[in-house]
Amino acid sequence: MKGIQVLDRPASQSFYAVAGRLLFIESFDRDLAILIELLFARWQLTPVSFRERNPDIKISFSSCEELPAIPRGLSEFEVAAGGRCYTAGDEYYLSFQQSLLHLRTGNPLSVSVWISDPTDVELARVTSFAVCAALRRFGLFELHSAGVVVPETDAGVLIVGPSGSGKSTLTLQLASAGWGYLSDDEVLLSVVDEQVEARGFRSFFALAPAAVGAAAPVSAFKTCFEPADVLPTPPVQRTVPRFLLFTTISRGKETLLHELTQAETMVRLIRACPWASYDTAVARPNLELLSKVARQAKGFDLSAGTDLLKLGNASRIIGARVSGVNDGD
């Protein structure tokens, strides 16, 4: 590949910590190493200079003109983002058009990533899948969700929905009103002392220009910025979710909130977490965790109207439904 220099030994090696787990990251290409370092800086991972133990997870990145062949005879199925998954017990491959990852259990757990076109989008996609697949094997399960914290009670609120469902806009509105925040797009869930905790995964916010207002520079595409630079409150490290808002954007003026039963909440969580079914090696603990979430948190369908965009309305409307609940309830 033109401009790419592949080495026999790693061009870079680094360590990161997340939720008590140690990740060892290496790259066999100098240009790719720079891109990976920039990408990891935008996630809520803590760089570790001096390590006192062996890593839990090792992820190796290589660039190549042609992706390695996948062994025949594996079970296979399509997954989100145009990928295809191939499984055999605890081992699996995840293939995209220009990248491939291969996960193998062991000590440490090992993930190999090959990429034939190291664009920002392709690298971010395959790296996110690689990190999350590894973390699932240590009880950390990703959820496509924003996370905020009610100021008066410290109750956690997860705003769940696909891209374009208004998660980031609502998170910015609430955080601007003084609510704590974890992330506007993705959180990691884990069981701690018999409760499910959520922590942020992506550190930056990405919003459509109409939602950003004066908070950050406006462009024709989604605007990415570090929330700590523009919001009045610092990020929250973790919270116990007490409310789940499953968001959609309506064409109406008025925002509507409909409380869900526990069973309805569970169904929506499963829809939002396809890897709870895709990744069969850890499907059971993943589903058990989602069941805990459905029991400990109240679920709501939120049909977001244009009234949420008016300054202060999001805090007032959402706050009216989540007031009076604390971590002891």
KEMILO-292366 format. One record per residue: z, x, y of N, C-alpha, C in turn; residue number from 1; chain. Coordinates in steps of 0.001 Angstrom, whole numbers. Each point is the difference from the previous one (the first is absolute). Layout:
# KEMILO-292366
{{Z,X,Y},{Z,X,Y},{Z,X,Y},NUM,A}
...
# end
This chain:
# KEMILO-292366
{{0,851,-1184},{0,-851,1184},{0,890,1238},1,A}
{{-861,-278,939},{-149,828,1181},{1272,-37,833},2,A}
{{476,1185,431},{1178,72,838},{1305,-38,-766},3,A}
{{-43,-177,-1313},{1203,-74,-819},{145,1281,-801},4,A}
{{1197,562,38},{256,1208,-774},{1075,-307,-1037},5,A}
{{-399,-66,-1261},{927,-281,-1088},{573,1305,-526},6,A}
{{1317,58,-181},{681,1218,-383},{541,-96,-1418},7,A}
{{226,1163,-623},{597,39,-1332},{1500,-240,52},8,A}
{{602,264,1141},{1424,-264,184},{184,-868,1241},9,A}
{{1143,-688,109},{166,-959,1098},{-141,633,1375},10,A}
{{-669,-750,903},{-93,420,1390},{1267,-362,756},11,A}
{{700,-1007,-485},{1245,-408,641},{932,-609,-1029},12,A}
{{1292,161,230},{1031,-606,-828},{1128,-458,916},13,A}
{{481,-1215,-207},{1057,-522,856},{844,-999,-775},14,A}
{{1207,-260,529},{934,-918,-627},{382,-1092,991},15,A}
{{163,-1207,-541},{425,-1148,801},{1046,-783,-794},16,A}
{{918,-621,731},{1025,-831,-634},{-163,-1444,460},17,A}
{{224,-942,-914},{10,-1423,326},{947,-687,-975},18,A}
{{970,-709,548},{952,-793,-794},{617,816,-1138},19,A}
{{345,1235,288},{650,838,-1000},{-929,666,-992},20,A}
{{-1301,-217,137},{-982,617,-895},{-718,1136,709},21,A}
{{-275,1064,-750},{-645,1175,568},{-1449,71,-464},22,A}
{{-922,88,952},{-1433,80,-285},{-492,1415,298},23,A}
{{-778,541,-922},{-662,1286,197},{-1488,-273,163},24,A}
{{-567,417,1129},{-1397,-278,317},{-755,1319,105},25,A}
{{-1128,110,-710},{-819,1201,110},{-1467,-386,140},26,A}
{{-743,858,700},{-1432,-214,184},{-749,1282,-315},27,A}
{{-1154,-150,-662},{-820,1148,-360},{-1179,177,952},28,A}
{{88,-610,1171},{-1060,108,998},{648,70,1375},29,A}
{{-376,971,814},{667,220,1283},{-203,-1164,964},30,A}
{{-1235,-476,129},{-267,-1115,916},{717,-1267,-453},31,A}
{{-3,-233,-1300},{680,-1165,-550},{1504,96,237},32,A}
{{536,1200,-90},{1437,198,213},{418,-425,1402},33,A}
{{-826,303,979},{307,-384,1389},{14,-1517,144},34,A}
{{-995,-666,-593},{-70,-1456,76},{1203,-653,-684},35,A}
{{419,561,-1135},{1140,-551,-731},{1281,145,819},36,A}
{{169,1145,616},{1198,215,824},{57,-997,1151},37,A}
{{-1134,-250,648},{-46,-978,1092},{299,-1405,-507},38,A}
{{-512,-320,-1178},{229,-1320,-575},{1470,-197,-332},39,A}
{{625,976,-638},{1403,-132,-372},{912,-76,1215},40,A}
{{-417,589,1102},{792,-70,1225},{79,-1428,546},41,A}
{{-908,-874,-440},{-30,-1381,499},{703,-956,-957},42,A}
{{590,539,-1049},{800,-810,-922},{1458,396,139},43,A}
{{883,-871,-450},{1427,265,135},{499,841,-1183},44,A}
{{-513,1232,-32},{406,1001,-975},{642,1160,752},45,A}
{{1057,557,-543},{724,1064,681},{-423,1362,-543},46,A}
{{-602,863,837},{-349,1347,-474},{1254,769,-413},47,A}
{{-103,744,-1087},{1126,780,-515},{-407,1469,-4},48,A}
{{748,827,733},{-322,1432,72},{575,767,-1169},49,A}
{{1240,-325,-336},{670,716,-1089},{465,-1024,-1028},50,A}
{{-436,182,-1216},{352,-946,-1054},{1043,618,-922},51,A}
{{880,-847,-510},{1067,466,-876},{-197,-468,-1438},52,A}
{{-1090,-709,-289},{-238,-483,-1356},{-1497,-125,-227},53,A}
{{-386,-246,-1241},{-1405,-184,-328},{-492,-1342,519},54,A}
{{-1272,-95,345},{-519,-1271,523},{-58,-1082,-1061},55,A}
{{80,-1251,442},{-178,-1149,-890},{-1475,-313,-206},56,A}
{{-798,274,1027},{-1414,-378,3},{-829,1174,497},57,A}
{{-1101,272,-684},{-951,1025,443},{-1363,-652,179},58,A}
{{-581,139,1197},{-1326,-548,278},{-914,1136,434},59,A}
{{-1085,183,-741},{-962,1067,275},{-1313,-591,488},60,A}
{{-538,546,1098},{-1241,-472,591},{-1087,1050,-142},61,A}
{{-1194,-443,-400},{-1157,888,-104},{-1233,-720,532},62,A}
{{-881,738,652},{-1293,-551,408},{-1050,433,-1018},63,A}
{{-1027,-819,-153},{-1030,293,-999},{-1276,-733,371},64,A}
{{-1122,523,-479},{-1271,-669,233},{-182,-1166,-960},65,A}
{{541,123,-1204},{-105,-1062,-1005},{1378,-252,-596},66,A}
{{405,-1268,-52},{1312,-346,-520},{64,240,-1506},67,A}
{{1158,380,-529},{135,210,-1452},{-275,-1280,-782},68,A}
{{-431,152,-1240},{-258,-1146,-873},{1318,-593,-487},69,A}
{{12,-1324,-162},{1167,-713,-511},{-164,-174,-1507},70,A}
{{1038,274,-796},{-128,-143,-1465},{-427,-1406,-394},71,A}
{{-749,-100,-1072},{-451,-1304,-485},{1097,-689,-805},72,A}
{{-157,-1305,-168},{896,-764,-844},{1260,-495,662},73,A}
{{157,202,1322},{1187,-475,694},{-187,-1451,445},74,A}
{{1091,-732,111},{-66,-1340,578},{-347,134,1473},75,A}
{{-859,-877,494},{-419,124,1391},{-141,-1362,663},76,A}
{{225,4,1322},{-117,-1232,785},{-140,377,1465},77,A}
{{-540,-942,786},{-170,216,1425},{1312,-223,733},78,A}
{{193,744,1104},{1183,-158,830},{-440,-141,1456},79,A}
{{982,-191,875},{-293,-180,1417},{-644,1250,590},80,A}
{{-620,-179,1160},{-623,1092,758},{-1188,609,-720},81,A}
{{-633,-754,-921},{-1207,475,-660},{238,1023,-1073},82,A}
{{1217,79,-529},{306,982,-1023},{-92,-557,-1405},83,A}
{{98,886,-959},{14,-383,-1405},{1076,816,-710},84,A}
{{842,-681,-766},{1134,630,-655},{-276,135,-1495},85,A}
{{362,1159,-559},{-147,275,-1424},{1376,416,-525},86,A}
{{491,-676,-1021},{1373,242,-449},{70,312,-1490},87,A}
{{1040,780,-336},{339,284,-1398},{1476,333,-23},88,A}
{{834,-1016,-205},{1445,210,23},{482,359,1386},89,A}
{{768,1089,104},{540,434,1286},{-1007,791,832},90,A}
{{-1136,318,-569},{-1008,812,679},{-1112,-900,524},91,A}
{{-445,265,1237},{-1144,-780,446},{-809,735,1057},92,A}
{{-1244,-481,135},{-931,479,1011},{-277,-1147,968},93,A}
{{-181,353,1269},{-434,-971,1002},{-1209,588,697},94,A}
{{-1121,-705,-114},{-1276,528,463},{-539,-796,1170},95,A}
{{-462,721,1032},{-739,-582,1111},{-1363,685,52},96,A}
{{-836,-428,903},{-1362,528,38},{-8,1503,286},97,A}
{{917,457,874},{-7,1406,383},{1316,728,-295},98,A}
{{841,-598,-823},{1263,666,-330},{521,-498,-1342},99,A}
{{897,772,-574},{565,-315,-1308},{1416,563,-63},100,A}
{{921,-774,-561},{1331,535,-256},{348,-191,-1471},101,A}
{{797,907,-514},{426,-13,-1399},{1495,241,-38},102,A}
{{758,-950,-511},{1462,100,-72},{432,255,-1427},103,A}
{{919,974,-166},{554,350,-1307},{1509,92,118},104,A}
{{694,-599,-950},{1451,111,0},{414,1387,-441},105,A}
{{1201,388,376},{519,1313,-348},{1084,389,975},106,A}
{{413,1245,-51},{1018,497,911},{-502,1290,644},107,A}
{{-553,-84,1216},{-59,-1200,835},{-1139,-926,-401},108,A}
{{67,-1235,498},{-1133,-898,-131},{-1166,596,779},109,A}
{{-1187,-26,-577},{-1142,699,589},{-1123,-962,357},110,A}
{{-543,179,1203},{-1167,-768,441},{-1049,981,514},111,A}
{{-1185,-48,-597},{-1130,805,475},{-945,-895,773},112,A}
{{-439,471,1172},{-904,-763,855},{-1231,844,280},113,A}
{{-1179,-559,-283},{-1266,633,347},{-721,-882,1013},114,A}
{{-631,627,968},{-707,-759,1024},{-1314,703,320},115,A}
{{-1100,-759,-38},{-1317,582,258},{-439,-176,1447},116,A}
{{660,-893,728},{-336,-224,1410},{1304,-174,768},117,A}
{{594,1099,480},{1331,-68,609},{17,-548,1420},118,A}
{{-496,-1230,185},{132,-667,1287},{1439,-491,155},119,A}
{{379,-306,1227},{1361,-462,256},{319,-1258,-800},120,A}
{{-955,-948,-32},{236,-1270,-676},{148,201,-1502},121,A}
{{-907,773,-609},{41,221,-1441},{1253,767,-405},122,A}
{{344,1021,775},{1183,790,-321},{1264,-834,127},123,A}
{{111,-801,1060},{1184,-839,188},{140,-1000,-1135},124,A}
{{-1115,-565,-439},{42,-998,-1064},{463,604,-1320},125,A}
{{-644,1054,-450},{345,553,-1317},{1380,656,23},126,A}
{{394,597,1133},{1317,620,88},{1101,-1051,-34},127,A}
{{-211,-1103,702},{976,-1093,-14},{181,-531,-1415},128,A}
{{-1098,-207,-719},{82,-464,-1382},{726,1022,-874},129,A}
{{-259,1285,214},{610,1042,-820},{1515,55,226},130,A}
{{414,2,1257},{1429,80,309},{732,-1237,-506},131,A}
{{-572,-1185,259},{668,-1238,-415},{60,-129,-1520},132,A}
{{-1051,415,-696},{17,-47,-1464},{1105,884,-550},133,A}
{{183,1166,596},{1063,895,-447},{1384,-569,310},134,A}
{{180,-528,1195},{1306,-522,396},{409,-1211,-831},135,A}
{{-991,-790,-456},{340,-1157,-836},{749,431,-1248},136,A}
{{-300,1173,-515},{653,483,-1215},{1428,478,244},137,A}
{{408,-17,1264},{1376,339,351},{704,-1169,687},138,A}
{{-506,-1216,-243},{676,-1190,500},{-243,-332,1443},139,A}
{{-1032,580,613},{-373,-307,1381},{-1346,-720,-20},140,A}
{{12,-1283,368},{-1184,-841,-129},{-506,-412,1376},141,A}
{{-1295,234,237},{-567,-297,1309},{-290,-1486,162},142,A}
{{99,-473,1230},{-341,-1374,351},{-766,34,1307},143,A}
{{-1177,-659,19},{-805,-70,1216},{702,-956,963},144,A}
{{885,557,796},{894,-818,808},{508,801,1189},145,A}
{{198,-688,1107},{752,572,1112},{1481,-264,-237},146,A}
{{848,745,693},{1439,-198,-140},{691,81,1347},147,A}
{{839,-988,309},{776,-10,1237},{1435,-389,-331},148,A}
{{894,175,980},{1418,-278,-192},{494,-870,1139},149,A}
{{691,-1101,-338},{534,-922,1001},{1098,712,791},150,A}
{{-70,25,1337},{981,764,784},{1440,-454,-198},151,A}
{{239,-1306,-65},{1364,-512,-27},{681,168,-1359},152,A}
{{-763,-18,-1071},{595,-37,-1334},{-356,1186,-884},153,A}
{{-996,810,400},{-516,1107,-815},{-656,-480,-1288},154,A}
{{-345,-1273,-85},{-716,-513,-1168},{-1442,497,35},155,A}
{{-498,433,-1152},{-1371,462,-82},{-979,-1145,-144},156,A}
{{-1146,121,677},{-1069,-995,-78},{-1279,729,-380},157,A}
{{-615,-379,-1122},{-1279,563,-406},{-1108,-971,352},158,A}
{{-1025,503,665},{-1152,-803,424},{-1150,379,-917},159,A}
{{-302,-869,-948},{-897,323,-1109},{-1363,-638,216},160,A}
{{-1053,763,-236},{-1341,-557,117},{-1049,1077,-62},161,A}
{{-1248,-378,-270},{-1091,973,-57},{-381,485,1388},162,A}
{{-893,959,64},{-499,466,1293},{-617,-1159,778},163,A}
{{309,-77,1289},{-541,-1059,837},{824,-1264,29},164,A}
{{1177,33,-637},{827,-1214,-47},{1025,-65,1124},165,A}
{{9,995,878},{890,-45,1156},{1296,774,-149},166,A}
{{161,795,-1078},{1249,739,-205},{307,937,1161},167,A}
{{-983,810,368},{232,1000,1035},{279,-642,1346},168,A}
{{-748,-1053,331},{201,-689,1272},{1406,-567,91},169,A}
{{439,-660,-1062},{1329,-597,-1},{1085,1079,47},170,A}
{{-204,1090,-732},{974,1095,14},{137,584,1398},171,A}
{{-1125,205,688},{45,549,1356},{725,-945,946},172,A}
{{-275,-1306,-123},{664,-978,861},{1515,30,-210},173,A}
{{438,32,-1254},{1432,-17,-291},{663,1324,399},174,A}
{{-645,1113,-316},{571,1300,361},{79,165,1516},175,A}
{{-974,-539,726},{28,61,1468},{1154,-810,566},176,A}
{{463,-1000,-767},{1131,-829,427},{1338,569,-460},177,A}
{{-7,1206,-584},{1243,643,-370},{362,-70,-1469},178,A}
{{-868,-573,-836},{275,-19,-1433},{-213,1413,-561},179,A}
{{770,346,-1038},{-267,1243,-692},{-1273,-119,-820},180,A}
{{-619,1124,-334},{-1244,-43,-772},{-41,1145,-1000},181,A}
{{-650,-265,-1145},{-221,1015,-1029},{-1440,476,-1},182,A}
{{-930,-956,-18},{-1427,297,-84},{-760,-1258,394},183,A}
{{-1255,157,398},{-811,-1178,315},{-967,-345,-1127},184,A}
{{47,771,-1119},{-1053,-214,-1002},{456,163,-1448},185,A}
{{902,926,-285},{343,253,-1397},{1448,461,-102},186,A}
{{718,-561,-983},{1378,404,-261},{141,371,-1471},187,A}
{{1040,758,-304},{364,344,-1364},{1270,-748,-365},188,A}
{{-1,-652,-1159},{1141,-774,-465},{663,716,-1171},189,A}
{{1329,-15,-16},{747,584,-1113},{1321,-732,-145},190,A}
{{585,79,-1193},{1287,-641,-265},{1108,1016,242},191,A}
{{937,-359,881},{1147,849,327},{1253,-865,-88},192,A}
{{901,355,-902},{1245,-771,-169},{-283,-1486,-218},193,A}
{{-949,-272,-879},{-350,-1373,-405},{-673,-814,1092},194,A}
{{-330,618,1124},{-765,-671,1049},{-1320,731,208},195,A}
{{-1005,-744,432},{-1277,621,331},{41,463,1447},196,A}
{{-325,1261,209},{-116,555,1341},{-1469,273,305},197,A}
{{-346,-72,1281},{-1341,319,465},{74,1164,966},198,A}
{{-965,903,-94},{-110,1097,957},{-1455,115,426},199,A}
{{-227,490,1202},{-1366,131,499},{-756,1090,-729},200,A}
{{-1327,-155,-62},{-842,1025,-622},{-958,598,1025},201,A}
{{-799,-818,656},{-901,504,1036},{740,37,1328},202,A}
{{-89,1112,725},{772,136,1236},{-728,-563,1220},203,A}
{{-1322,106,61},{-716,-458,1188},{-303,-1491,-77},204,A}
{{-276,-609,1145},{-431,-1391,87},{-1515,-11,208},205,A}
{{-668,-1035,-515},{-1442,-178,204},{-239,-1453,375},206,A}
{{-450,-221,1237},{-155,-1359,507},{-1360,-207,630},207,A}
{{-470,-1263,-62},{-1221,-376,694},{255,52,1499},208,A}
{{-1020,306,817},{193,156,1440},{699,-1181,670},209,A}
{{-306,-1231,-417},{588,-1172,638},{1501,-65,-199},210,A}
{{491,587,-1090},{1432,-45,-299},{772,1116,675},211,A}
{{-680,1089,359},{686,1173,506},{453,-186,1435},212,A}
{{-836,-621,814},{344,-188,1396},{168,1338,682},213,A}
{{1067,124,743},{236,1224,758},{782,1036,-787},214,A}
{{292,-285,-1273},{866,896,-770},{-678,1297,-381},215,A}
{{-1347,-15,-112},{-697,1199,-441},{-1437,-65,478},216,A}
{{-727,1125,7},{-1393,-8,436},{-842,-962,-822},217,A}
{{-912,-698,653},{-822,-1012,-655},{-1360,582,-350},218,A}
{{-505,-335,-1185},{-1332,414,-421},{-687,-1178,-642},219,A}
{{-1251,196,-415},{-750,-1088,-637},{485,-241,-1421},220,A}
{{745,942,-553},{490,-127,-1361},{1514,-125,30},221,A}
{{625,2,-1174},{1449,-31,-25},{558,1243,675},222,A}
{{1040,-209,778},{651,1093,695},{1182,489,-818},223,A}
{{42,1305,-252},{1100,590,-750},{907,760,960},224,A}
{{1303,-186,-125},{943,700,855},{1351,86,-687},225,A}
{{801,957,423},{1348,157,-522},{918,-979,732},226,A}
{{642,-917,-712},{803,-1030,670},{1165,565,797},227,A}
{{564,1121,-425},{1136,575,728},{-372,397,1419},228,A}
{{-1319,194,260},{-439,402,1334},{-23,-1167,983},229,A}
{{-23,-1245,-502},{-198,-1138,903},{1027,-1113,-163},230,A}
{{801,36,-1060},{934,-1092,-251},{1416,378,429},231,A}
{{813,-998,373},{1335,282,549},{1031,414,-1035},232,A}
{{-249,-275,-1281},{971,313,-1038},{-591,1008,-990},233,A}
{{832,860,-590},{-496,957,-996},{-264,-709,-1326},234,A}
{{-761,615,-895},{-251,-614,-1308},{1270,-68,-835},235,A}
{{39,-981,-895},{1098,-167,-942},{-408,661,-1318},236,A}
{{905,738,-614},{-330,718,-1231},{-165,-936,-1192},237,A}
{{901,-974,-130},{-83,-944,-1108},{799,-1257,331},238,A}
{{-282,-1070,-727},{681,-1266,221},{-1,-803,-1296},239,A}
{{870,-986,-71},{29,-930,-1132},{-768,-1249,412},240,A}
{{-1120,-305,-622},{-783,-1184,390},{762,-1291,-286},241,A}
{{126,-833,1042},{612,-1318,-137},{-995,-1123,246},242,A}
{{-1160,349,594},{-1030,-984,287},{-1369,591,-286},243,A}
{{-895,-827,-501},{-1385,383,-258},{-907,-975,727},244,A}
{{-866,507,844},{-956,-824,721},{-1394,312,-519},245,A}
{{-636,-952,-664},{-1355,174,-526},{-963,-541,1051},246,A}
{{-693,901,687},{-706,-365,1220},{-1481,-306,-223},247,A}
{{-463,-946,773},{-1426,-265,184},{-198,-298,1479},248,A}
{{-1206,191,491},{-315,-299,1398},{-711,-1340,66},249,A}
{{545,-929,775},{-616,-1313,159},{-791,-35,1306},250,A}
{{-768,-1051,158},{-741,-178,1254},{750,-916,964},251,A}
{{1189,-417,-406},{774,-895,837},{815,733,1049},252,A}
{{570,-759,896},{826,582,1057},{1436,211,-460},253,A}
{{465,-817,-953},{1401,26,-391},{195,712,-1329},254,A}
{{983,886,-39},{362,693,-1236},{826,-915,-885},255,A}
{{-334,-40,-1290},{697,-862,-941},{664,836,-1080},256,A}
{{1244,-356,-320},{760,665,-1057},{402,-1021,-1040},257,A}
{{-352,285,-1264},{332,-903,-1105},{803,762,-1036},258,A}
{{1238,-472,-271},{849,699,-962},{-513,-197,-1417},259,A}
{{61,1061,-798},{-503,1,-1364},{1152,-61,-995},260,A}
{{-284,-525,-1173},{966,85,-1090},{5,1426,-545},261,A}
{{997,313,-810},{62,1327,-602},{-1221,263,-878},262,A}
{{-443,-1015,-739},{-1176,159,-855},{-1250,240,831},263,A}
{{-151,-737,1094},{-1160,195,874},{23,1388,633},264,A}
{{1189,466,364},{136,1334,565},{-431,1063,-1012},265,A}
{{410,-181,-1261},{-354,961,-1040},{-1512,45,-209},266,A}
{{-645,-1138,-11},{-1452,-47,-175},{-696,778,1112},267,A}
{{451,-180,1229},{-631,698,1120},{259,1501,-43},268,A}
{{1177,401,-471},{286,1421,-135},{-909,650,-1040},269,A}
{{-203,-681,-1109},{-886,538,-1039},{-1423,142,523},270,A}
{{-461,-992,766},{-1338,99,594},{-104,1196,936},271,A}
{{1092,291,695},{-7,1100,966},{172,1358,-664},272,A}
{{383,23,-1284},{260,1249,-729},{-857,60,-1255},273,A}
{{-1308,178,113},{-848,7,-1199},{367,1087,-993},274,A}
{{590,1114,470},{341,1078,-931},{1135,-385,-933},275,A}
{{714,-1089,309},{1010,-498,-925},{-640,-455,-1309},276,A}
{{-1292,-298,46},{-752,-350,-1207},{-928,1120,-425},277,A}
{{-623,686,974},{-960,1053,-324},{645,1167,-744},278,A}
{{1132,484,521},{618,1212,-525},{950,-388,-1125},279,A}
{{-551,-152,-1193},{765,-576,-1107},{1201,851,-405},280,A}
{{-43,1311,242},{1099,874,-405},{1292,-318,741},281,A}
{{-120,-536,1214},{1197,-311,799},{-6,-1454,470},282,A}
{{-792,-837,-669},{-107,-1398,424},{1333,-739,-126},283,A}
{{719,249,-1088},{1248,-735,-211},{1027,274,1098},284,A}
{{352,1281,291},{957,226,1090},{-519,-465,1354},285,A}
{{-1318,61,208},{-572,-486,1251},{220,-1498,144},286,A}
{{-280,-762,-1047},{200,-1451,47},{1479,-351,112},287,A}
{{871,765,-663},{1436,-241,113},{473,206,1436},288,A}
{{-534,1021,661},{357,243,1400},{-467,-1154,884},289,A}
{{-1240,-469,-202},{-501,-1126,797},{847,-1243,-222},290,A}
{{475,-195,-1242},{864,-1136,-282},{1319,106,770},291,A}
{{541,1206,108},{1212,210,790},{-250,-326,1474},292,A}
{{-1153,423,499},{-332,-296,1392},{-55,-1508,224},293,A}
{{-652,-721,-919},{-141,-1450,140},{1351,-701,-37},294,A}
{{973,586,-716},{1330,-602,-75},{858,322,1216},295,A}
{{-155,1195,556},{888,397,1093},{-544,-372,1375},296,A}
{{-1283,-368,97},{-612,-284,1300},{-594,-1406,30},297,A}
{{58,-630,1158},{-646,-1286,204},{-1462,231,387},298,A}
{{-894,-737,-644},{-1417,142,289},{-519,-1111,884},299,A}
{{-962,364,864},{-635,-975,887},{-1492,275,57},300,A}
{{-794,-1062,10},{-1390,110,425},{-10,-62,1520},301,A}
{{-642,972,635},{-85,38,1454},{-1455,-104,410},302,A}
{{-349,-1097,645},{-1344,-191,538},{62,344,1485},303,A}
{{-496,1188,347},{179,542,1345},{-976,-625,979},304,A}
{{540,-662,1012},{-811,-578,1060},{-97,935,1192},305,A}
{{-751,-407,994},{-180,840,1181},{1274,119,827},306,A}
{{972,-894,-224},{1239,70,767},{789,1273,-300},307,A}
{{-237,632,-1162},{721,1223,-338},{-373,1163,922},308,A}
{{-1172,-71,625},{-444,1097,853},{673,-9,1362},309,A}
{{612,-1103,374},{689,-72,1289},{1284,798,-70},310,A}
{{236,810,1030},{1136,903,10},{1307,-733,-287},311,A}
{{737,469,-988},{1303,-546,-340},{-28,-1135,-995},312,A}
{{-1163,-598,-221},{-66,-1159,-896},{243,362,-1461},313,A}
{{-518,1145,-433},{170,375,-1404},{1478,144,-346},314,A}
{{758,673,857},{1422,167,-240},{723,-1337,-3},315,A}
{{-394,-891,905},{651,-1303,78},{-326,-856,-1215},316,A}
{{-1270,-67,-387},{-427,-868,-1100},{539,508,-1339},317,A}
{{-193,1294,-265},{466,559,-1264},{1523,73,-21},318,A}
{{598,400,1110},{1443,123,70},{716,-1305,-270},319,A}
{{-608,-1129,393},{623,-1295,-218},{136,-341,-1484},320,A}
{{-856,564,-825},{57,-271,-1438},{818,1008,-783},321,A}
{{272,1158,569},{702,1047,-746},{1355,332,602},322,A}
{{488,-793,935},{1291,273,633},{1130,-408,-934},323,A}
{{1136,674,173},{1205,-393,-726},{98,516,-1423},324,A}
{{-901,931,-397},{59,552,-1353},{265,1492,101},325,A}
{{908,507,-786},{269,1429,-14},{-25,521,-1428},326,A}
{{195,1290,-145},{-110,630,-1320},{1054,-484,-974},327,A}
{{1040,-627,486},{1021,-471,-919},{-278,-1378,-531},328,A}
{{-1001,-696,516},{-294,-1362,-438},{-868,-5,-1232},329,A}
# end
